[in-house]
Amino acid sequence: MSMTSGAPGIADRIRNATLAQRVTSAAEAVKYIEPGDTVAISGFASGGTPKVSIPALADRIREVRAGGSDFTINLLTGASVSTETEQLLSEVEGIALRMPYQSEPTARSRINNGQMDYVDIHLSHVAQQVWQGYYGHVDVAIVEVAGITENGELIPSASIGNNKTWLDVADKIILEVNSWVPAELEGIHDVYYGTALPPNRKPIQITRADDRIGQPTYRVDPAKVVAVIETHARDAASPLTEPDAVSQAIAGHVLDFFDYEVRAGRMPADTLLPLQAGIGNVANAVLGGLDRGGYQNLTCYSEVLQDSMLALIKDGTVAHASSTSLALSEAGIEEFVANIDVYRNHITLRPQEISNHPEVVRRLGVIAMNGMLEADIYGNVNSTHVMGTKIMNGIGGSGDFTRNGYVSMFLSPSTARNGAISAIVPMVPHVDHSEHDTQVIVTEFGLADLRGLSPRRRARVIIDKCAHPDYRPLLNDYLERAEALPDAGQTPHILGEAFSFHQRFQETGSMRG
Amino acid sequence: MSMTSGAPGIADRIRNATLAQRVTSAAEAVKYIEPGDTVAISGFASGGTPKVSIPALADRIREVRAGGSDFTINLLTGASVSTETEQLLSEVEGIALRMPYQSEPTARSRINNGQMDYVDIHLSHVAQQVWQGYYGHVDVAIVEVAGITENGELIPSASIGNNKTWLDVADKIILEVNSWVPAELEGIHDVYYGTALPPNRKPIQITRADDRIGQPTYRVDPAKVVAVIETHARDAASPLTEPDAVSQAIAGHVLDFFDYEVRAGRMPADTLLPLQAGIGNVANAVLGGLDRGGYQNLTCYSEVLQDSMLALIKDGTVAHASSTSLALSEAGIEEFVANIDVYRNHITLRPQEISNHPEVVRRLGVIAMNGMLEADIYGNVNSTHVMGTKIMNGIGGSGDFTRNGYVSMFLSPSTARNGAISAIVPMVPHVDHSEHDTQVIVTEFGLADLRGLSPRRRARVIIDKCAHPDYRPLLNDYLERAEALPDAGQTPHILGEAFSFHQRFQETGSMRG
C-alpha cells in the first residue's frame, strides 16, 4: 500500500514503521467510508481541518450517487471546519446529520430548508455525549496531524477540538499527516487523558491558564488506522477586517468596565482574570485594545486564538493563552509561523472538553465575552436564530463560558443591516442565554451592567445604555405600555406585540417600520 | 444583657461563655437592624428559617413606620424560607429587594405588582455574587443554629443554604439558638471553607455523594455577634400530598427510562448515578417509585431532601443523600426525629454553593429531574413566569443541575387547571432552560427523549409523547403550518401565532379556546 509522496519533509513526519506502511491516497482512504456511516473529523474554526480526504469523499459520494445509490453520512466535528469542507459535502447533499456547529452558507441553507438535521449543542458537551452514545457508533475518524512519533503517537496540528475522543471511539481511523504544519508546534498541545464517564470522574487539576495536565500527543490504536495520507497544505485562513469605529467603541466600554471592576476590588489590577472572547471583529478589537490598557501578564482561557492575541503575546501584555484552536488570518498564520519559537512558550492547545469545561471555567473565574444576534430588554440573548427561526451558526462555546464565567458579557453593534435591525428588541424569539446568565450587555452606545437588578430595572438600563437612539422611543413605548397592563407581572410583556419588531422587519424590511 | 430563658435544654446549647453573655430577646436583637439595611437570613425551603427574629422585625418595621419613617430592607436567603417569614415581611411592605428565591403568595403578589424588586438567580451563584459585592454590603445576618460549641463555633440546624457566607460577610450577626432541633443533628453537616474568589480557587475534591471535605460547624467571629436569642420552635413543615395517578404515571415513565439507560450501558445497573429531584409531589412520586425498582445503594446529590427519601434510606434503597436542606412534612419531621440515629449516617448537609456546584454536579454525573411550568415543542422550558410575565417562584437550583447534569429531565403533568392550560405550547414566553440543555421531557402520557435530535424531530417527539391528546391537533397544526412557510428555518415558527395558546387563555380562560 505504501506510496511515494512528493510532499516536502514528509519522511520526517511519519516516524513509526507500522503506520508508514498504511500510507495511501485520499481516494483509496475514503473507500473505507460507507453510506450511512457516522464520520468524525478534526477541525475547530479554521485550524486543523483535514485537507484532502473531504474532496475525495465528496467525489466518492458523487460517484456512488451517479450509480444510483444514496450516500449520506452523519458528520461530527470540533466546531466549524474549513469553508471548503462544509461546502463540498453540503453541495453533494452528503450530510444527513451535522453536529455540533457550522458557519457556512451552503450548510446553513440546507439546515434551514429542512434538508439536513443539525444538532446545536454546547461544545463542552460534545465529547461526553458521543461517549454516552447519543450519536450512535462512530464508524470513521479523519484526523489531521503534524506527524507520527516513533512509538506511534500522533502530534496534533493547529486545533485539537474533539480529536482525542474521535481517535478513542472510532472503529476506523484515517490520518492526514500534514508537513506544512510547522514541526515546532510539537509540544504546544496538552492532551488530557483523565476524562471518564461517571461514576469514574476525577477533579480536573487546572488552577491557572498555563497549567499542563496531559501529554503533547494523541494516543492511537495502530490496528484501527486504516489509512495514512500525506499532505502539505496550508490551513484555511480566518477572515478578519480591521476594527471599525463601532468595534472600537465597544472595546472602549469593555476596557472602562475592567477599570471599574479593578477599582471595585473584584479583579487583580494588572492581570485581571482569564479572558475568553468569541470569534469575530468585535472580540478582536477588545483584545487589541488591551495593548493600550497598561496590563501585563494577562491570561486567556478561551476556545479560539485570533490574530490580536499574537501581538499581545509578543509585547508581553498576555503571558499565556489557553485555547483549543488557532484561528488566524493569512497574515496571522505568516506571523505565527515566522515567530513560532516565541509563541509556542505562551500558548497551550487543549481538547475542547477541557478548554470549555464548566469546572475549569468556573474555577478560573473567566471573563466571558461573546457576540450575539440580539438581546431583549430583560437580558435574554439570542445567539443562534435569525428572526427566531433561521439558524445562523450555532451556540458554540458561548454557553459554556457564559454559564460558568465570573462576569458574563455579550457584545454587539446596536444595529445590523444599516440600522434596519435593532440588536435590542422587546422579546427575543429564541433564547440561548437566559436573563439568569447575562450580566453585562455592550454596544457602541454603552454598557448595561445588569448585575443585581430586577427585570424592570434591567429593561431601563438596557434601553438607555445599549439601544440605538432611533429605537429607544419604540422600546420605551413597549415597556411603558406593558408595565401599565393590569397584572403586569415581574417581567411585563404584551404577548401580541412581543415580536412586533421582528414582524415589522419581515413585512417592511426594517424594524423601524 | 443575659436573660433567663424558659426554653428546655437551652443551657446545653450555648456552651461558649462569651456568646452566652449576648443572650437577649428578639425585640432587642432586631434593634440592630436599620432602615435600608441588607439583611441575610438562614433558611432553605422549610428548614432552618429563623423563628422569632422575623416577627419581631416585622413589629419593629410597623412601629417605625407608624412613627412616620420608612423602613425597608433588602432580604437575602438561601432559597424560599418559611411561609410565615415571607408573609410577615411582605405584609408590612418591609422588603425593597428580595434575592434569590421565594414561593409565597404575598411576596409573589408584591413582586408581580412591581412593588418589590426580585432578583431570580441560580442558587449556586448566590454566595459568589454576594462576595463579588453585587448586592452591596451585608449589614446583618440572622442565622438559626442548633447550638454553640465551647470554642464558639456554631452547630447548624435543618438547612445550611448560604449561612456560611452570611456569617463571613455580615457586619453584625444575630443567632437564634433553637433547642427544638435535635442535638443528634450535630455532625450531619459538612461546611466547606475552601471556596474563594478567583484567582485563588482550588478544585473541590468531591468524587462521591458521601464525600466530606469540610467541618461540622460554622466559624464565626464572636465580636460580630450582637445578639443571641434562645428559641424552642418547630421547623415549618413542607406541604405534601399523596402521589396521585398523574404523578405515578410520570414516575413510571422515569423508572422505565432508567431501565433503558442501564440496558444501554450508560448507568450502573444497581446504583444508577446520583439523583437530583426538585421539590414537589411529582419528584416525591419518582423517588418513592425507586423502592419498587430493585435498586440498592443509590445516592442522591440534590438541594432538598423530602419525605420520600426517608423511606428509601430506611430500607437500604438509598445509601447516601447529599443536600443543603431538610424539607419534610409534619409526618416526615416526626419520622426523622424519631429515627435520627439511623438517618444521620446516611445524610450530608452542605452549603448550597457546594450542593449545587457546577463542578461537582458535572463530575458526579447527576441525573437532574426538575418540574416546569411549560415546555415548547422544541424543548425550551419555562420554569418561572406564568404566561411569560408573572413570576411563580423562581429558577432556584433547576439550572444548576440541568446545565451540568449527565441527563437533564423535566417532569410535569400535561395540563393544569383542569385541562385549561397545556404544559406543551408552540413557544414558551419565557425561557429558563434552553433547547440546548433540555434532554428529556416527561408527562403522564410519555417520555420524550430529545438527545441527539434536531429541532423539527424534537417537535414531533414532544407532541406525540408528552402533549395531552386534546392539544395534539392544535400543536401539530401549528408545526405543520410553520414548516410549510417559505424559508421556514431550522426551528419553524409563525411569530404572529407563537403565543396563540397563551393569548387564548388570557381571552377565554382556556388554551383550548
Interface residues (C-beta under 8 A of the other chain):
Chain A: L97 M99 I111 N112 N113 G114 D117 Y118 V119 D120 I121 H122 Q129 Q132 G133 Y134 Y135 L197 P198 P199 R201 K202 P203 I204 Q205 T207 R208 A264 G265 R266 P268 T271 L273 H357 P358 E359 R362 R363 L364 G365 N380 H385 V386 M387 G388 T389 K390 I391 I395 G399 R403 N404 Y406 M427 P429 H430 V431 D432 H433 S434 E435 H436 D437 R451 G452 L453 S454 R456 R457 A482 E483 D487 A488 G489 Q490 T491 P492 H493 L495 G496 A498 F499 H502 Q503 Q506
Chain B: L97 M99 I111 N112 N113 G114 D117 Y118 V119 D120 I121 H122 Q129 Q132 G133 Y134 Y135 L197 P198 P199 R201 K202 P203 I204 Q205 T207 R208 A264 G265 R266 P268 T271 L273 H357 P358 E359 R362 R363 L364 G365 N380 H385 V386 M387 G388 T389 K390 I391 I395 G399 R403 N404 Y406 M427 P429 H430 V431 D432 H433 S434 E435 H436 D437 R451 G452 L453 S454 R456 R457 A482 E483 D487 A488 G489 Q490 T491 P492 H493 L495 G496 A498 F499 H502 Q503 Q506
